[in-house]
Amino acid sequence: MSDAAPILQSTITCPTCGHSAVETMPTNACQFFYDCTGCGVLLRPKQGHCCVFCSYGSVPCPPMQADGSGAACC
């Protein structure tokens, strides 16, 4: 495990319209859904990913940052 503080800001990019938005990630839960503010599509994690930040974000969620194997994730 890493002792570094997690990065809490991630830029989510919509695969449908390409719109990007900087969002704050929750530290105590995975975010399974995200409404794109560009086109309104509801994003869900890709198969095998724990949350929308791990699928579409510039930075993976805090649990994945702490343990890159995914074991600590939701």
C-alpha positions as CSV (number, residue, x, y, z in Angstrom):
1,M,0.0,0.0,0.0
2,S,1.1,3.5,-0.7
3,D,1.4,6.1,2.1
4,A,0.8,9.0,-0.4
5,A,-2.4,10.9,-0.1
6,P,-4.9,10.0,-2.9
7,I,-5.6,12.3,-5.7
8,L,-9.3,13.3,-5.4
9,Q,-9.8,15.2,-8.7
10,S,-10.2,13.3,-12.0
11,T,-11.3,14.5,-15.4
12,I,-14.0,12.3,-16.8
13,T,-14.2,12.2,-20.6
14,C,-17.5,11.0,-22.2
15,P,-16.8,8.3,-24.9
16,T,-20.0,9.4,-26.7
17,C,-19.5,13.1,-27.2
18,G,-16.0,13.8,-25.9
19,H,-17.1,16.3,-23.3
20,S,-14.7,16.5,-20.3
21,A,-15.4,17.6,-16.8
22,V,-13.3,17.7,-13.6
23,E,-15.0,15.9,-10.8
24,T,-14.2,15.1,-7.2
25,M,-14.1,11.4,-6.4
26,P,-15.6,10.0,-3.3
27,T,-13.1,8.4,-0.9
28,N,-15.5,6.0,0.8
29,A,-17.5,4.5,-2.1
30,C,-17.3,3.7,-5.8
31,Q,-19.3,5.8,-8.3
32,F,-21.1,3.4,-10.6
33,F,-23.1,6.0,-12.6
34,Y,-22.2,9.4,-14.1
35,D,-24.5,11.7,-16.2
36,C,-22.5,13.4,-18.9
37,T,-23.0,17.2,-18.7
38,G,-22.3,17.5,-22.4
39,C,-24.8,15.0,-24.0
40,G,-26.7,13.6,-21.0
41,V,-25.7,9.9,-21.6
42,L,-25.5,7.8,-18.4
43,L,-22.0,6.4,-18.1
44,R,-21.4,3.1,-16.3
45,P,-18.1,1.3,-15.6
46,K,-16.6,-0.8,-18.4
47,Q,-16.6,-4.5,-17.8
48,G,-14.0,-5.4,-15.2
49,H,-13.7,-1.9,-13.8
50,C,-15.1,-0.9,-10.4
51,C,-16.3,2.6,-11.2
52,V,-16.7,5.4,-13.8
53,F,-13.5,7.0,-12.7
54,C,-11.5,3.9,-13.5
55,S,-13.2,3.6,-16.9
56,Y,-13.4,7.2,-18.1
57,G,-11.3,9.3,-15.7
58,S,-7.8,10.7,-16.0
59,V,-7.1,9.3,-12.5
60,P,-8.3,6.0,-11.0
61,C,-10.5,6.0,-7.9
62,P,-8.8,6.4,-4.5
63,P,-9.0,2.6,-3.5
64,M,-7.3,1.7,-6.8
65,Q,-4.6,4.4,-6.2
66,A,-3.9,2.8,-2.8
67,D,-3.8,-0.8,-4.2
68,G,-3.3,-1.0,-8.0
69,S,-4.3,-4.7,-8.0
70,G,-8.0,-3.8,-7.4
71,A,-8.2,-5.9,-4.2
72,A,-9.0,-2.8,-2.1
73,C,-11.6,-1.5,-4.5
74,C,-15.4,-1.7,-3.9
